[in-house]
Amino acid sequence: MKKILGFIAFFIITSIFSYSHAKDIQFSTDYTNQMFKDLARDFGVALAFNPMAPAEPLGITGFDISVETTFTEVDQNKDYWKKIFKDQDAWPIIPVPRLHAMKGLPMNIDIGAMYSKVPGSDIQLWGVELKYAILSGTPLTPALAVRGAFSKLEGVDELDINTQQIDLSISKGILFLTPYAGVTALRVNASESSKYVDLDDVHEMIYRAFAGISITPFPFLNFTVEGSAGQVKQLGLKLGIRW
């Protein structure tokens, strides 16, 4: 996780220049099925549509509009990462900035959508989500919610990845702080269409835990930090307006 924190400052400074040094995906001819399975696991986590919000519902008049970035740590020295890029120079961290909007509906339901374009690459991403608060929470009791989400990779000619996930989360507001935690079942589906290799499709189930804190120091202004634990480590940051 220290590696992720150090990379955040580097990413903010350099991402604005990264479009002039594009890092496009292209399989090497010696890529194997096991390498593809490992790649799908890491990439699937990086491209998944993380909650980045507590369990409590927004309410029928509620909105949550934000800019977010997730940072996923990978081992850049592994062949399955190096040999996916034309220059075989992989990122140590996969940064995925995204625009995220949520709207509250009746009956404790929230819907949302996100879009992402990863700087310095041909990677684009979109996703949708639906959350239902089983318990909406009170001043004395926590909120409990189940959430389903879908995301799909776009813009990459040789690689197709989509993810489906189900989250179960719990949260409890304390003044302007709302800590939350949960578990995720994530299914990653990956296939390639490269002229250089012929690899089997991947369908992988990944189980993860996450925890975060939503901070509202002033009315409408919201800052959220979320970390995910599992075989692949991840940190998310969010800044937006929420009411």
PEMOSUL-V718974 format. One line per field, one symbol per residue. phi: phi as a letter, one per 20 degrees, with the letter a starting at -180 (. if undefined). burial: 1 if it has 24 or more other C-alpha atoms within 12 Angstrom, else 0. A space follows every 50 residues. Layout:
# PEMOSUL-V718974
phi: ???
burial: ???
This chain:
# PEMOSUL-V718974
phi: .gfffffgfffffeffeffecfdeebfefdfdffffffffffffffefef flafffffnfeecbcbdcbdcdecefefffefeedgelceffceecfbec cccfcfmmdccbbbbbcfgmbeecbcbcbbccefcencgdcfecbdcdbc cbfcndfeccccccbcdcccbbfcledcfbbaccdddddcbcceeebcdf fdccecdccbbbbddcfcgmfcccccdcdqfdebcccbcadbb
burial: 00011011001000100000001111110011001111111111111111 11111111100111111111111110001111111000111111111111 11110001111111111111111111111111101110000111111111 11100101111111111111111000011111111111111100000010 1101011111111111000001111111100111111111110
